[in-house]
Amino acid sequence: MKATNYHRFFLKKISSLLYNKTISSLIMVSDENGELIDNVSFFEVDYGGVVGFYINGANPLISTNLINEFDDFNLYSLYSVLSERRSGDFLPFKVEFIKVFFHSEYNEAFSIFLSSADFSSSILIVFSTDEIHAYINCGERDLVKMIKEHLTQFEDIDFFTCKIDIGDEEWFCV
C-alpha cells in the first residue's frame, strides 16, 4: 500500500507534536462522579504543553489544549465537571521512535507507539472505536499482538505501518 494524503497529514501532525519531545506525564480525565472517561487521554509534553487524543468512531481527534483551557473535544456537553488524573507510574522520556498502525485498506489509524531511542521507555496507544487503551513500557515486538487483542474485528488483517526513528527526517512506510 502506498501512503495517501490522509496518512501523510496524520503522520506530519503526530511527528510535529511528539517527535523529539519529552513526554513528562500521562493525563487521564474523570467525570463529576470520579469515573475515568475512557475515550480521551492527554500527554504532557516538554513539561508544560499537552497533546490530547479523543476517539468516538474511526479516527482520533487531536488537540493541544487541556479540557479546562479550551474544550476541543466538546466534553462539557456530556459532563458537568471534568478533572485531570496523572498517572503515578509514568517516567518521563524523549520520543525518538514513533510507529503508527493504520488499516491496510481504509484511512483509519489504529494505534501509535512512542518510544525512547533504546526502547527502555515507551507508550502504546490503541484506539478502539470509543475507547483509548494506553500501555506503558511495552516491547516493540509485542505491538501487533497487543493491538489485535483490542481490535478483534480486525484480527485477520495486515496493518499498514509507518515509522520514524532517531535521526530520520522522513517516515518509512510498509
PyMOL CGO cylinders between C-alpha atoms (Angstrom):
from pymol import cmd
from pymol.cgo import CYLINDER

trace = [
    CYLINDER, 0.00, 0.00, 0.00, 1.16, 3.50, -0.75, 0.3, 1, 1, 1, 1, 1, 1,
    CYLINDER, 1.16, 3.50, -0.75, 0.70, 6.36, 1.71, 0.3, 1, 1, 1, 1, 1, 1,
    CYLINDER, 0.70, 6.36, 1.71, -2.28, 8.60, 0.93, 0.3, 1, 1, 1, 1, 1, 1,
    CYLINDER, -2.28, 8.60, 0.93, -2.72, 12.27, 1.77, 0.3, 1, 1, 1, 1, 1, 1,
    CYLINDER, -2.72, 12.27, 1.77, -4.57, 11.14, 4.90, 0.3, 1, 1, 1, 1, 1, 1,
    CYLINDER, -4.57, 11.14, 4.90, -1.53, 9.14, 6.04, 0.3, 1, 1, 1, 1, 1, 1,
    CYLINDER, -1.53, 9.14, 6.04, 0.93, 11.92, 5.20, 0.3, 1, 1, 1, 1, 1, 1,
    CYLINDER, 0.93, 11.92, 5.20, -1.01, 14.61, 7.05, 0.3, 1, 1, 1, 1, 1, 1,
    CYLINDER, -1.01, 14.61, 7.05, -1.71, 12.39, 10.07, 0.3, 1, 1, 1, 1, 1, 1,
    CYLINDER, -1.71, 12.39, 10.07, 1.98, 11.47, 10.30, 0.3, 1, 1, 1, 1, 1, 1,
    CYLINDER, 1.98, 11.47, 10.30, 3.02, 15.10, 9.88, 0.3, 1, 1, 1, 1, 1, 1,
    CYLINDER, 3.02, 15.10, 9.88, 0.73, 16.07, 12.75, 0.3, 1, 1, 1, 1, 1, 1,
    CYLINDER, 0.73, 16.07, 12.75, 2.00, 13.27, 15.01, 0.3, 1, 1, 1, 1, 1, 1,
    CYLINDER, 2.00, 13.27, 15.01, 5.66, 14.00, 14.32, 0.3, 1, 1, 1, 1, 1, 1,
    CYLINDER, 5.66, 14.00, 14.32, 5.30, 17.76, 14.76, 0.3, 1, 1, 1, 1, 1, 1,
    CYLINDER, 5.30, 17.76, 14.76, 3.54, 17.29, 18.11, 0.3, 1, 1, 1, 1, 1, 1,
    CYLINDER, 3.54, 17.29, 18.11, 5.52, 14.37, 19.58, 0.3, 1, 1, 1, 1, 1, 1,
    CYLINDER, 5.52, 14.37, 19.58, 8.78, 13.55, 17.76, 0.3, 1, 1, 1, 1, 1, 1,
    CYLINDER, 8.78, 13.55, 17.76, 11.86, 14.66, 19.75, 0.3, 1, 1, 1, 1, 1, 1,
    CYLINDER, 11.86, 14.66, 19.75, 9.59, 15.91, 22.54, 0.3, 1, 1, 1, 1, 1, 1,
    CYLINDER, 9.59, 15.91, 22.54, 9.71, 14.73, 26.14, 0.3, 1, 1, 1, 1, 1, 1,
    CYLINDER, 9.71, 14.73, 26.14, 6.53, 13.14, 27.43, 0.3, 1, 1, 1, 1, 1, 1,
    CYLINDER, 6.53, 13.14, 27.43, 6.53, 14.03, 31.10, 0.3, 1, 1, 1, 1, 1, 1,
    CYLINDER, 6.53, 14.03, 31.10, 3.12, 12.72, 32.16, 0.3, 1, 1, 1, 1, 1, 1,
    CYLINDER, 3.12, 12.72, 32.16, 0.09, 10.71, 31.07, 0.3, 1, 1, 1, 1, 1, 1,
    CYLINDER, 0.09, 10.71, 31.07, -3.09, 12.62, 31.91, 0.3, 1, 1, 1, 1, 1, 1,
    CYLINDER, -3.09, 12.62, 31.91, -6.45, 10.88, 32.11, 0.3, 1, 1, 1, 1, 1, 1,
    CYLINDER, -6.45, 10.88, 32.11, -9.77, 12.69, 32.54, 0.3, 1, 1, 1, 1, 1, 1,
    CYLINDER, -9.77, 12.69, 32.54, -12.53, 11.79, 35.00, 0.3, 1, 1, 1, 1, 1, 1,
    CYLINDER, -12.53, 11.79, 35.00, -16.13, 12.99, 35.25, 0.3, 1, 1, 1, 1, 1, 1,
    CYLINDER, -16.13, 12.99, 35.25, -18.19, 14.53, 38.08, 0.3, 1, 1, 1, 1, 1, 1,
    CYLINDER, -18.19, 14.53, 38.08, -18.51, 11.08, 39.73, 0.3, 1, 1, 1, 1, 1, 1,
    CYLINDER, -18.51, 11.08, 39.73, -14.77, 10.42, 39.60, 0.3, 1, 1, 1, 1, 1, 1,
    CYLINDER, -14.77, 10.42, 39.60, -15.24, 7.86, 36.81, 0.3, 1, 1, 1, 1, 1, 1,
    CYLINDER, -15.24, 7.86, 36.81, -12.49, 7.68, 34.23, 0.3, 1, 1, 1, 1, 1, 1,
    CYLINDER, -12.49, 7.68, 34.23, -13.55, 8.84, 30.76, 0.3, 1, 1, 1, 1, 1, 1,
    CYLINDER, -13.55, 8.84, 30.76, -12.04, 6.09, 28.64, 0.3, 1, 1, 1, 1, 1, 1,
    CYLINDER, -12.04, 6.09, 28.64, -12.11, 7.75, 25.22, 0.3, 1, 1, 1, 1, 1, 1,
    CYLINDER, -12.11, 7.75, 25.22, -9.83, 10.69, 25.99, 0.3, 1, 1, 1, 1, 1, 1,
    CYLINDER, -9.83, 10.69, 25.99, -6.16, 10.86, 27.05, 0.3, 1, 1, 1, 1, 1, 1,
    CYLINDER, -6.16, 10.86, 27.05, -3.54, 13.57, 27.19, 0.3, 1, 1, 1, 1, 1, 1,
    CYLINDER, -3.54, 13.57, 27.19, 0.24, 13.64, 27.30, 0.3, 1, 1, 1, 1, 1, 1,
    CYLINDER, 0.24, 13.64, 27.30, 2.09, 16.46, 28.96, 0.3, 1, 1, 1, 1, 1, 1,
    CYLINDER, 2.09, 16.46, 28.96, 4.93, 17.26, 26.56, 0.3, 1, 1, 1, 1, 1, 1,
    CYLINDER, 4.93, 17.26, 26.56, 8.09, 19.24, 27.22, 0.3, 1, 1, 1, 1, 1, 1,
    CYLINDER, 8.09, 19.24, 27.22, 6.94, 19.93, 30.78, 0.3, 1, 1, 1, 1, 1, 1,
    CYLINDER, 6.94, 19.93, 30.78, 4.02, 22.24, 30.09, 0.3, 1, 1, 1, 1, 1, 1,
    CYLINDER, 4.02, 22.24, 30.09, 2.33, 21.68, 26.75, 0.3, 1, 1, 1, 1, 1, 1,
    CYLINDER, 2.33, 21.68, 26.75, -0.15, 18.91, 26.05, 0.3, 1, 1, 1, 1, 1, 1,
    CYLINDER, -0.15, 18.91, 26.05, -1.23, 16.63, 23.23, 0.3, 1, 1, 1, 1, 1, 1,
    CYLINDER, -1.23, 16.63, 23.23, -4.69, 15.15, 23.68, 0.3, 1, 1, 1, 1, 1, 1,
    CYLINDER, -4.69, 15.15, 23.68, -6.46, 12.32, 21.87, 0.3, 1, 1, 1, 1, 1, 1,
    CYLINDER, -6.46, 12.32, 21.87, -10.21, 11.71, 21.69, 0.3, 1, 1, 1, 1, 1, 1,
    CYLINDER, -10.21, 11.71, 21.69, -11.85, 8.78, 19.93, 0.3, 1, 1, 1, 1, 1, 1,
    CYLINDER, -11.85, 8.78, 19.93, -15.52, 8.25, 19.13, 0.3, 1, 1, 1, 1, 1, 1,
    CYLINDER, -15.52, 8.25, 19.13, -15.54, 6.49, 15.78, 0.3, 1, 1, 1, 1, 1, 1,
    CYLINDER, -15.54, 6.49, 15.78, -12.95, 5.68, 13.16, 0.3, 1, 1, 1, 1, 1, 1,
    CYLINDER, -12.95, 5.68, 13.16, -10.13, 8.16, 13.78, 0.3, 1, 1, 1, 1, 1, 1,
    CYLINDER, -10.13, 8.16, 13.78, -8.83, 10.09, 16.79, 0.3, 1, 1, 1, 1, 1, 1,
    CYLINDER, -8.83, 10.09, 16.79, -9.18, 13.82, 17.14, 0.3, 1, 1, 1, 1, 1, 1,
    CYLINDER, -9.18, 13.82, 17.14, -6.05, 15.55, 18.38, 0.3, 1, 1, 1, 1, 1, 1,
    CYLINDER, -6.05, 15.55, 18.38, -5.75, 18.71, 20.47, 0.3, 1, 1, 1, 1, 1, 1,
    CYLINDER, -5.75, 18.71, 20.47, -3.00, 20.80, 22.03, 0.3, 1, 1, 1, 1, 1, 1,
    CYLINDER, -3.00, 20.80, 22.03, -5.35, 22.31, 24.62, 0.3, 1, 1, 1, 1, 1, 1,
    CYLINDER, -5.35, 22.31, 24.62, -6.30, 20.96, 28.03, 0.3, 1, 1, 1, 1, 1, 1,
    CYLINDER, -6.30, 20.96, 28.03, -10.02, 20.47, 28.63, 0.3, 1, 1, 1, 1, 1, 1,
    CYLINDER, -10.02, 20.47, 28.63, -10.24, 23.35, 31.11, 0.3, 1, 1, 1, 1, 1, 1,
    CYLINDER, -10.24, 23.35, 31.11, -8.37, 25.70, 28.77, 0.3, 1, 1, 1, 1, 1, 1,
    CYLINDER, -8.37, 25.70, 28.77, -10.33, 25.07, 25.58, 0.3, 1, 1, 1, 1, 1, 1,
    CYLINDER, -10.33, 25.07, 25.58, -12.70, 22.12, 25.23, 0.3, 1, 1, 1, 1, 1, 1,
    CYLINDER, -12.70, 22.12, 25.23, -11.74, 20.98, 21.71, 0.3, 1, 1, 1, 1, 1, 1,
    CYLINDER, -11.74, 20.98, 21.71, -13.47, 17.63, 22.24, 0.3, 1, 1, 1, 1, 1, 1,
    CYLINDER, -13.47, 17.63, 22.24, -16.73, 19.23, 23.44, 0.3, 1, 1, 1, 1, 1, 1,
    CYLINDER, -16.73, 19.23, 23.44, -16.76, 17.07, 26.58, 0.3, 1, 1, 1, 1, 1, 1,
    CYLINDER, -16.76, 17.07, 26.58, -18.61, 19.67, 28.63, 0.3, 1, 1, 1, 1, 1, 1,
    CYLINDER, -18.61, 19.67, 28.63, -21.67, 18.94, 26.51, 0.3, 1, 1, 1, 1, 1, 1,
    CYLINDER, -21.67, 18.94, 26.51, -21.70, 15.49, 28.17, 0.3, 1, 1, 1, 1, 1, 1,
    CYLINDER, -21.70, 15.49, 28.17, -20.17, 16.13, 31.61, 0.3, 1, 1, 1, 1, 1, 1,
    CYLINDER, -20.17, 16.13, 31.61, -20.68, 18.95, 34.11, 0.3, 1, 1, 1, 1, 1, 1,
    CYLINDER, -20.68, 18.95, 34.11, -17.30, 18.53, 35.84, 0.3, 1, 1, 1, 1, 1, 1,
    CYLINDER, -17.30, 18.53, 35.84, -14.02, 17.25, 34.41, 0.3, 1, 1, 1, 1, 1, 1,
    CYLINDER, -14.02, 17.25, 34.41, -10.88, 16.54, 36.42, 0.3, 1, 1, 1, 1, 1, 1,
    CYLINDER, -10.88, 16.54, 36.42, -7.34, 15.58, 35.46, 0.3, 1, 1, 1, 1, 1, 1,
    CYLINDER, -7.34, 15.58, 35.46, -5.71, 12.42, 36.79, 0.3, 1, 1, 1, 1, 1, 1,
    CYLINDER, -5.71, 12.42, 36.79, -2.00, 11.99, 36.21, 0.3, 1, 1, 1, 1, 1, 1,
    CYLINDER, -2.00, 11.99, 36.21, -0.51, 8.52, 36.01, 0.3, 1, 1, 1, 1, 1, 1,
    CYLINDER, -0.51, 8.52, 36.01, 1.72, 7.93, 39.03, 0.3, 1, 1, 1, 1, 1, 1,
    CYLINDER, 1.72, 7.93, 39.03, 3.84, 5.21, 37.45, 0.3, 1, 1, 1, 1, 1, 1,
    CYLINDER, 3.84, 5.21, 37.45, 4.93, 7.17, 34.40, 0.3, 1, 1, 1, 1, 1, 1,
    CYLINDER, 4.93, 7.17, 34.40, 8.61, 8.06, 33.94, 0.3, 1, 1, 1, 1, 1, 1,
    CYLINDER, 8.61, 8.06, 33.94, 9.36, 10.92, 31.51, 0.3, 1, 1, 1, 1, 1, 1,
    CYLINDER, 9.36, 10.92, 31.51, 11.12, 10.07, 28.26, 0.3, 1, 1, 1, 1, 1, 1,
    CYLINDER, 11.12, 10.07, 28.26, 12.10, 11.72, 25.00, 0.3, 1, 1, 1, 1, 1, 1,
    CYLINDER, 12.10, 11.72, 25.00, 10.21, 10.38, 21.96, 0.3, 1, 1, 1, 1, 1, 1,
    CYLINDER, 10.21, 10.38, 21.96, 12.83, 9.29, 19.43, 0.3, 1, 1, 1, 1, 1, 1,
    CYLINDER, 12.83, 9.29, 19.43, 10.93, 6.46, 17.75, 0.3, 1, 1, 1, 1, 1, 1,
    CYLINDER, 10.93, 6.46, 17.75, 7.31, 6.50, 16.56, 0.3, 1, 1, 1, 1, 1, 1,
    CYLINDER, 7.31, 6.50, 16.56, 5.37, 3.76, 14.82, 0.3, 1, 1, 1, 1, 1, 1,
    CYLINDER, 5.37, 3.76, 14.82, 1.81, 4.31, 13.60, 0.3, 1, 1, 1, 1, 1, 1,
    CYLINDER, 1.81, 4.31, 13.60, -0.54, 1.47, 12.66, 0.3, 1, 1, 1, 1, 1, 1,
    CYLINDER, -0.54, 1.47, 12.66, -3.19, 2.09, 10.01, 0.3, 1, 1, 1, 1, 1, 1,
    CYLINDER, -3.19, 2.09, 10.01, -5.85, -0.13, 8.45, 0.3, 1, 1, 1, 1, 1, 1,
    CYLINDER, -5.85, -0.13, 8.45, -4.36, -1.58, 5.27, 0.3, 1, 1, 1, 1, 1, 1,
    CYLINDER, -4.36, -1.58, 5.27, -7.44, -0.78, 3.15, 0.3, 1, 1, 1, 1, 1, 1,
    CYLINDER, -7.44, -0.78, 3.15, -9.01, 2.30, 4.76, 0.3, 1, 1, 1, 1, 1, 1,
    CYLINDER, -9.01, 2.30, 4.76, -7.85, 5.66, 6.06, 0.3, 1, 1, 1, 1, 1, 1,
    CYLINDER, -7.85, 5.66, 6.06, -8.08, 4.68, 9.70, 0.3, 1, 1, 1, 1, 1, 1,
    CYLINDER, -8.08, 4.68, 9.70, -5.45, 5.00, 12.44, 0.3, 1, 1, 1, 1, 1, 1,
    CYLINDER, -5.45, 5.00, 12.44, -5.50, 2.17, 15.00, 0.3, 1, 1, 1, 1, 1, 1,
    CYLINDER, -5.50, 2.17, 15.00, -2.51, 2.79, 17.19, 0.3, 1, 1, 1, 1, 1, 1,
    CYLINDER, -2.51, 2.79, 17.19, 0.52, 4.95, 17.94, 0.3, 1, 1, 1, 1, 1, 1,
    CYLINDER, 0.52, 4.95, 17.94, 3.69, 3.63, 19.58, 0.3, 1, 1, 1, 1, 1, 1,
    CYLINDER, 3.69, 3.63, 19.58, 6.02, 6.21, 21.13, 0.3, 1, 1, 1, 1, 1, 1,
    CYLINDER, 6.02, 6.21, 21.13, 9.42, 5.19, 22.46, 0.3, 1, 1, 1, 1, 1, 1,
    CYLINDER, 9.42, 5.19, 22.46, 12.80, 6.36, 23.63, 0.3, 1, 1, 1, 1, 1, 1,
    CYLINDER, 12.80, 6.36, 23.63, 15.71, 5.57, 21.31, 0.3, 1, 1, 1, 1, 1, 1,
    CYLINDER, 15.71, 5.57, 21.31, 16.74, 2.47, 23.28, 0.3, 1, 1, 1, 1, 1, 1,
    CYLINDER, 16.74, 2.47, 23.28, 13.12, 1.29, 23.81, 0.3, 1, 1, 1, 1, 1, 1,
    CYLINDER, 13.12, 1.29, 23.81, 13.59, 1.38, 27.60, 0.3, 1, 1, 1, 1, 1, 1,
    CYLINDER, 13.59, 1.38, 27.60, 10.60, 3.73, 27.94, 0.3, 1, 1, 1, 1, 1, 1,
    CYLINDER, 10.60, 3.73, 27.94, 7.54, 3.66, 25.74, 0.3, 1, 1, 1, 1, 1, 1,
    CYLINDER, 7.54, 3.66, 25.74, 3.81, 4.03, 25.48, 0.3, 1, 1, 1, 1, 1, 1,
    CYLINDER, 3.81, 4.03, 25.48, 1.39, 2.31, 23.12, 0.3, 1, 1, 1, 1, 1, 1,
    CYLINDER, 1.39, 2.31, 23.12, -1.94, 4.00, 22.45, 0.3, 1, 1, 1, 1, 1, 1,
    CYLINDER, -1.94, 4.00, 22.45, -4.67, 1.82, 20.92, 0.3, 1, 1, 1, 1, 1, 1,
    CYLINDER, -4.67, 1.82, 20.92, -7.81, 3.47, 19.52, 0.3, 1, 1, 1, 1, 1, 1,
    CYLINDER, -7.81, 3.47, 19.52, -10.78, 1.11, 19.81, 0.3, 1, 1, 1, 1, 1, 1,
    CYLINDER, -10.78, 1.11, 19.81, -13.89, 2.87, 18.39, 0.3, 1, 1, 1, 1, 1, 1,
    CYLINDER, -13.89, 2.87, 18.39, -14.90, 4.56, 21.66, 0.3, 1, 1, 1, 1, 1, 1,
    CYLINDER, -14.90, 4.56, 21.66, -12.01, 3.74, 23.99, 0.3, 1, 1, 1, 1, 1, 1,
    CYLINDER, -12.01, 3.74, 23.99, -8.35, 4.60, 24.25, 0.3, 1, 1, 1, 1, 1, 1,
    CYLINDER, -8.35, 4.60, 24.25, -6.08, 1.99, 25.79, 0.3, 1, 1, 1, 1, 1, 1,
    CYLINDER, -6.08, 1.99, 25.79, -2.62, 3.07, 26.93, 0.3, 1, 1, 1, 1, 1, 1,
    CYLINDER, -2.62, 3.07, 26.93, 0.18, 0.64, 27.73, 0.3, 1, 1, 1, 1, 1, 1,
    CYLINDER, 0.18, 0.64, 27.73, 3.35, 1.86, 29.38, 0.3, 1, 1, 1, 1, 1, 1,
    CYLINDER, 3.35, 1.86, 29.38, 6.74, 0.28, 28.62, 0.3, 1, 1, 1, 1, 1, 1,
    CYLINDER, 6.74, 0.28, 28.62, 5.69, -2.47, 26.23, 0.3, 1, 1, 1, 1, 1, 1,
    CYLINDER, 5.69, -2.47, 26.23, 8.17, -4.06, 23.86, 0.3, 1, 1, 1, 1, 1, 1,
    CYLINDER, 8.17, -4.06, 23.86, 8.15, -3.24, 20.16, 0.3, 1, 1, 1, 1, 1, 1,
    CYLINDER, 8.15, -3.24, 20.16, 8.00, -6.92, 19.15, 0.3, 1, 1, 1, 1, 1, 1,
    CYLINDER, 8.00, -6.92, 19.15, 4.67, -7.38, 21.02, 0.3, 1, 1, 1, 1, 1, 1,
    CYLINDER, 4.67, -7.38, 21.02, 2.86, -4.43, 19.42, 0.3, 1, 1, 1, 1, 1, 1,
    CYLINDER, 2.86, -4.43, 19.42, 0.85, -6.23, 16.73, 0.3, 1, 1, 1, 1, 1, 1,
    CYLINDER, 0.85, -6.23, 16.73, -0.34, -8.86, 19.21, 0.3, 1, 1, 1, 1, 1, 1,
    CYLINDER, -0.34, -8.86, 19.21, -1.39, -6.21, 21.74, 0.3, 1, 1, 1, 1, 1, 1,
    CYLINDER, -1.39, -6.21, 21.74, -3.25, -4.15, 19.14, 0.3, 1, 1, 1, 1, 1, 1,
    CYLINDER, -3.25, -4.15, 19.14, -5.12, -7.14, 17.74, 0.3, 1, 1, 1, 1, 1, 1,
    CYLINDER, -5.12, -7.14, 17.74, -6.19, -8.17, 21.25, 0.3, 1, 1, 1, 1, 1, 1,
    CYLINDER, -6.19, -8.17, 21.25, -8.18, -4.92, 21.44, 0.3, 1, 1, 1, 1, 1, 1,
    CYLINDER, -8.18, -4.92, 21.44, -9.32, -4.84, 17.82, 0.3, 1, 1, 1, 1, 1, 1,
    CYLINDER, -9.32, -4.84, 17.82, -10.62, -8.37, 17.45, 0.3, 1, 1, 1, 1, 1, 1,
    CYLINDER, -10.62, -8.37, 17.45, -12.77, -7.32, 14.50, 0.3, 1, 1, 1, 1, 1, 1,
    CYLINDER, -12.77, -7.32, 14.50, -9.51, -6.80, 12.60, 0.3, 1, 1, 1, 1, 1, 1,
    CYLINDER, -9.51, -6.80, 12.60, -7.53, -9.77, 13.88, 0.3, 1, 1, 1, 1, 1, 1,
    CYLINDER, -7.53, -9.77, 13.88, -7.15, -11.18, 10.35, 0.3, 1, 1, 1, 1, 1, 1,
    CYLINDER, -7.15, -11.18, 10.35, -5.93, -8.02, 8.61, 0.3, 1, 1, 1, 1, 1, 1,
    CYLINDER, -5.93, -8.02, 8.61, -2.43, -6.79, 7.96, 0.3, 1, 1, 1, 1, 1, 1,
    CYLINDER, -2.43, -6.79, 7.96, -1.53, -3.31, 9.11, 0.3, 1, 1, 1, 1, 1, 1,
    CYLINDER, -1.53, -3.31, 9.11, -0.07, -0.52, 7.04, 0.3, 1, 1, 1, 1, 1, 1,
    CYLINDER, -0.07, -0.52, 7.04, 2.67, 0.81, 9.32, 0.3, 1, 1, 1, 1, 1, 1,
    CYLINDER, 2.67, 0.81, 9.32, 4.81, 3.90, 9.23, 0.3, 1, 1, 1, 1, 1, 1,
    CYLINDER, 4.81, 3.90, 9.23, 7.75, 4.66, 11.50, 0.3, 1, 1, 1, 1, 1, 1,
    CYLINDER, 7.75, 4.66, 11.50, 10.26, 7.38, 12.14, 0.3, 1, 1, 1, 1, 1, 1,
    CYLINDER, 10.26, 7.38, 12.14, 13.44, 6.75, 14.13, 0.3, 1, 1, 1, 1, 1, 1,
    CYLINDER, 13.44, 6.75, 14.13, 16.05, 8.95, 15.77, 0.3, 1, 1, 1, 1, 1, 1,
    CYLINDER, 16.05, 8.95, 15.77, 17.92, 10.91, 13.13, 0.3, 1, 1, 1, 1, 1, 1,
    CYLINDER, 17.92, 10.91, 13.13, 15.31, 10.27, 10.44, 0.3, 1, 1, 1, 1, 1, 1,
    CYLINDER, 15.31, 10.27, 10.44, 13.77, 13.25, 8.73, 0.3, 1, 1, 1, 1, 1, 1,
    CYLINDER, 13.77, 13.25, 8.73, 11.06, 11.31, 6.92, 0.3, 1, 1, 1, 1, 1, 1,
    CYLINDER, 11.06, 11.31, 6.92, 8.65, 8.49, 7.68, 0.3, 1, 1, 1, 1, 1, 1,
    CYLINDER, 8.65, 8.49, 7.68, 9.25, 4.98, 6.34, 0.3, 1, 1, 1, 1, 1, 1,
    CYLINDER, 9.25, 4.98, 6.34, 6.02, 3.13, 5.47, 0.3, 1, 1, 1, 1, 1, 1,
    CYLINDER, 6.02, 3.13, 5.47, 5.35, -0.54, 4.65, 0.3, 1, 1, 1, 1, 1, 1,
]
cmd.load_cgo(trace, "trace")
